[in-house]
Amino acid sequence: MSAKLAEQMVEMRHLLQENKEHSVKLQQLEGQKAEVEKLKRQLEAQAAELTSMKARSNITENQVEALNRDNTVKRVAFSASLLASGSGETGPFNTHVPLRYRHVVTNIGNAYNPDSGFFISPVRGVYHFQWKVGSHGHASHGSGGALIKNGIHVCIAYERQPSGYGSSSNGVSLLMEVGDVVFIRLWQNTRMYDSGNHHSTFSGHLLFTM
């Protein structure tokens, strides 16, 4: 009986030792689990920050691209005079005639076409246009040029005197949509003079986008 009891006591001590060791291992595992969870949360936070940084980077890139586009479309300006070379009168005609300003001084953005005389808006915004018309005096014919937008008369520069040389000018700011067309039309029964000194001109530029 005594020997059996002693054996049970040894076995109990052995079990207690194993239990203690298992407890230590369990604590270690719990600690490792907590560390793993901590690392997992850190990785998730880093991933979220990386996603946020990537999103901010994309926004910045888009802003830069937008600014570059804005800077490009803001560079719109042209100026041209009526005759490509030589000198002389254009008109009179018994009807209104679109004018083609052949001598291009400036055409930044290439929105003006000297072959048609049309300025076509490349971007929505407010544009300012100016034109000057002139001719030698005549008893029956003045000089007049009207600005036309999308086929509609906007305003005119007109001068008439029986002798000498007369000129007139006008200017207007217009809200233009993409693809809107502006040109100068020689008024019926009028004349316009130009030479190498470039008396009769048509100019325009973008003030700001909308």
C-alpha positions in Angstrom: 0.0 0.0 0.0 2.8 2.3 1.0 4.7 1.6 -2.2 1.6 2.2 -4.4 0.9 5.5 -2.6 4.5 6.6 -3.2 4.2 5.7 -6.8 1.0 7.7 -7.1 2.7 10.6 -5.5 5.6 10.5 -8.0 3.1 10.3 -10.8 1.2 13.2 -9.4 4.3 15.3 -9.2 5.1 14.3 -12.7 1.7 15.4 -13.9 2.0 18.7 -12.0 5.3 19.3 -13.7 3.8 18.5 -17.1 0.9 20.8 -16.3 3.2 23.5 -15.3 5.2 23.1 -18.5 2.0 23.1 -20.5 0.9 26.3 -18.8 4.2 27.9 -19.6 3.9 26.8 -23.2 0.3 28.0 -23.3 1.4 31.4 -22.0 4.1 31.5 -24.6 1.6 30.6 -27.3 -0.8 33.2 -26.0 2.0 35.8 -26.1 2.9 34.7 -29.6 -0.7 34.9 -30.6 -1.0 38.4 -29.2 2.2 39.4 -31.0 0.9 37.9 -34.3 -2.4 39.9 -33.8 -0.3 43.0 -33.2 1.8 42.4 -36.3 -1.4 41.7 -38.3 -2.9 45.0 -37.1 0.3 46.8 -38.0 0.3 45.3 -41.5 -3.3 46.2 -42.0 -2.6 49.8 -40.9 0.4 50.0 -43.2 -1.7 48.6 -46.1 -4.4 51.2 -45.4 -1.7 53.9 -45.3 -0.2 52.6 -48.5 -3.6 52.6 -50.2 -4.2 56.2 -49.0 -0.8 57.3 -50.2 -1.5 55.7 -53.6 -4.8 57.4 -53.8 -3.2 60.8 -52.9 -0.5 60.1 -55.5 -3.2 59.4 -58.2 -5.0 62.6 -57.2 -1.8 64.6 -57.5 -1.0 63.1 -60.9 -4.5 63.9 -62.1 -4.2 67.4 -60.8 -0.9 67.8 -62.6 -2.4 66.5 -65.9 -5.4 68.8 -65.5 -3.1 71.8 -64.9 -1.0 70.8 -67.9 -4.2 70.6 -70.0 -5.4 74.0 -68.7 -2.0 75.6 -69.5 -2.2 74.2 -73.0 -5.7 75.4 -73.7 -5.0 78.7 -72.2 -2.4 79.4 -74.9 -4.9 80.5 -77.5 -4.2 83.7 -79.5 -4.2 84.8 -83.1 -3.7 87.8 -85.2 -3.8 88.2 -89.0 -4.1 90.8 -91.7 -6.2 90.6 -94.8 -3.8 90.2 -97.7 -0.9 87.7 -97.8 1.1 90.0 -100.1 0.8 93.1 -102.2 -1.8 95.8 -101.7 -5.3 96.6 -102.9 -9.0 96.8 -102.2 -11.3 93.9 -101.5 -14.9 94.5 -102.7 -17.4 96.0 -103.1 -19.8 93.1 -103.6 -23.6 93.1 -103.7 -23.8 90.7 -100.8 -22.1 90.0 -97.6 -18.8 88.0 -98.1 -16.7 86.1 -95.5 -13.2 87.4 -95.3 -10.1 85.2 -95.2 -7.2 87.0 -93.4 -4.3 85.4 -95.2 -1.2 87.0 -93.5 -0.9 85.2 -90.1 1.1 87.1 -87.6 0.3 84.9 -84.6 -1.6 81.7 -84.3 -0.9 80.1 -80.9 -3.1 77.0 -80.5 -3.8 76.9 -84.3 -7.4 77.7 -83.7 -7.5 80.2 -86.6 -7.6 78.9 -90.2 -6.3 81.4 -92.8 -7.8 79.3 -95.6 -11.3 79.7 -94.4 -11.0 82.8 -92.2 -12.7 80.9 -89.4 -11.6 80.9 -85.7 -12.9 77.7 -84.1 -13.0 77.7 -80.3 -10.9 74.8 -78.9 -12.1 75.2 -75.3 -15.1 76.7 -73.5 -14.3 80.1 -72.2 -14.5 83.9 -72.7 -12.6 85.2 -75.8 -11.9 88.7 -76.8 -11.9 89.7 -80.5 -10.7 92.8 -82.2 -10.8 93.8 -85.9 -9.9 96.9 -87.9 -11.2 97.8 -91.3 -10.1 100.7 -93.6 -10.4 101.9 -97.1 -9.7 104.9 -99.3 -12.7 107.3 -99.4 -15.3 106.8 -102.0 -18.6 108.6 -102.8 -20.6 105.4 -102.9 -18.7 102.8 -100.9 -17.7 102.8 -97.3 -15.7 100.1 -95.4 -17.3 97.7 -93.1 -16.6 94.4 -91.4 -19.0 92.5 -89.1 -18.1 89.9 -86.6 -20.2 86.7 -87.1 -20.6 84.0 -84.5 -22.1 80.7 -85.6 -23.8 82.5 -88.5 -25.3 85.2 -86.3 -24.3 88.9 -86.6 -22.7 90.2 -83.4 -21.5 93.7 -84.2 -19.8 95.8 -86.9 -17.0 98.2 -87.6 -18.0 100.7 -90.3 -16.6 103.9 -91.8 -17.6 105.9 -94.8 -16.2 109.1 -96.2 -16.0 110.6 -99.7 -12.2 111.1 -99.9 -9.0 110.5 -98.0 -8.4 107.3 -96.0 -10.8 106.2 -93.3 -10.8 103.3 -90.8 -12.8 102.0 -88.0 -12.4 99.3 -85.4 -14.4 97.3 -82.9 -14.0 94.7 -80.2 -16.1 92.3 -78.2 -15.8 89.6 -75.6 -17.8 86.4 -76.2 -18.6 83.3 -74.2 -17.6 80.5 -76.6 -18.4 76.8 -76.5 -16.1 74.2 -77.9 -16.5 74.2 -81.7 -18.1 77.7 -81.9 -17.1 79.6 -85.1 -16.2 83.3 -85.4 -15.2 85.1 -88.6 -15.4 88.6 -90.1 -17.8 89.3 -93.0 -17.3 92.1 -95.5 -20.5 94.2 -95.4 -22.3 94.4 -98.7 -21.4 97.3 -101.0 -18.3 98.1 -98.9 -14.6 97.8 -99.5 -11.6 97.0 -97.4 -8.0 98.0 -98.1 -4.8 96.2 -97.1 -1.1 96.3 -98.0 2.3 95.3 -96.6 1.6 97.7 -93.8 -1.3 95.5 -92.6 -4.1 98.1 -92.3 -7.0 95.6 -91.9 -6.6 93.0 -89.2 -8.5 90.4 -87.2 -7.3 89.3 -83.8 -8.5 87.3 -80.8 -7.4 85.5 -77.7 -8.7 83.5 -74.8 -9.3 85.5 -71.7 -10.1 82.6 -69.4 -11.7 79.2 -69.4 -15.2 78.4 -68.0 
